Amino acid sequence: MGRIEERFEALKKEGRKAFIAYLTAGDPDLETTAELIPALEAAGVDIVEIGVPFSDPTADGPAIQAASQRALKHGATLEKILAMIAALRRKSGIPIVLFGYYNPILSYGPEKFAADAKASGVDGLLVVDLPPEEANELRRYTDPAGLAFITLIAPTTDPGRVAKILRGAEGFVYFISVTGVTGTAAPRTEDIQRDMERIKEKTTLPIAVGFGISTPEQAAVIAPLADGIVVGSALVRLIAKKRRSGDITRAVSSFAAKIRRAIDTPAPVG
């Protein structure tokens, strides 16, 4: 059992839900990203998604697209991100998921990437543009390395495809709460509740809800419906706002702590 599975098991025993936070690696620079991860852990984040910046992040909204451009401009690369994670592992055991697109991995070399990601301390992968039909191109290397291959399910995914996706899912299932790109719409509670029920009929894996959760109030309402929630664009926007102020870590930690409290004191459903 890897770190992701262990964290969800521990949370389940405690009767708590996972708080998964997303950061774009290298925004505003890799040194700041490395400082933010342990700060988020101290604020109550359970799993960190580290976004690998890419020039054409088609699933991401304006906030993360802009963060990717800033990170690339400041020299963030997949190789440097893995080195940052390796250094982080000397002081933190928080589960880490690399979130991104296949092109940087393909350029790096899938076999080398799998070996280096595992050696650096990565626990899982979420490659948004690699559907199940094409995933074996990477999974033939990442599965033997023990890297959990996390899959996405959208509200528009039909039941047959949901079953197909779940057959190959590992770690946890990432449910996209709204159609469209990240951070551009608010999820509807009644829709999430319906979709959670249909997915849970087909899998025992934890289900995390993301895309559109940006406030403690939303976190409190959605937390009871799933096994975890993902907050990304709101954190990225806060980092962009504070990147020249010198208090990024304090601001991000404070916001994350508010989300954590909201998850732990959920609003009633219905």
C-alpha positions, 0 to 999 in steps of 0.5 A: 500500500502506497502513501496515497492509499495509506492516507485515505485509509487513515482518514476513513478510520478517523471519519474525515475527508481528504483535502487535496491541494493543487500547486503549479510547480515553479509559480512564482518559482520552484523555491517558493513551491518547495516552501509551500508544500510543507506549509500546506501540510502543516495547515491540514492538506492531506495530498498535494497535486503538483502541476507540471507546467505546459505551454498548452494546458487545454483542461485548465482555466485562465488562472492555471494557464497563466501560472503555467506560463509564469513557471515556464518563463522562470525555467521550470522543467520536469527534471527540476520539478522531480529534483525539488520533490526529491529534496522535499522528501528529506523532510516530508512524507505527504503524498504527492501526485504529479498532475499534467499532460503527456507531452512533457513526459513523452519528451522526457522519455516515459521509461526514464520518467517512471524510474525518476519519478519513483526515485524522487518520491512521487506517489501518483500521476494524473495525466489529463490528456491520456485516455484509457485507450492510450494509457498503456504507452505510459503505464507499462512503465509506471505501473511496475514502478508503483506509481498510482495512475489516477483517472478522471470522470466527468459529469458527462461520462456515460455509464459504460465508459465510467465502468471502463475507466474504473477498471484501470483506476488506482489511488483515488478517482478524480471526479470533475464536478463541472463541465469545462475547464478548471476554476471557471464555474461553481459546482451544483450540490445536487448534481454531485450527490447524484454522480457520487452515488452512481460512481460509488456503485461501481468502485471501492476506491475513494472519490475526490471532487475537484474543478470549481471548489474555491471557498470554505463554504463550498468545501463544507457543502461538498465534503460530505458527498465525497471522500475528498475535495480538491482545491486548485485554482483558488490557491493559484489565484492567491499565489498570483495575487501575493507573488510580489508581496513577500507573504505568499506562504502565510497567505496560502497557509491561512487560506488552506487552514480555513478550507481544512476547518470547513471540511472538518465541520461540513454543512448539512446536505439537502 
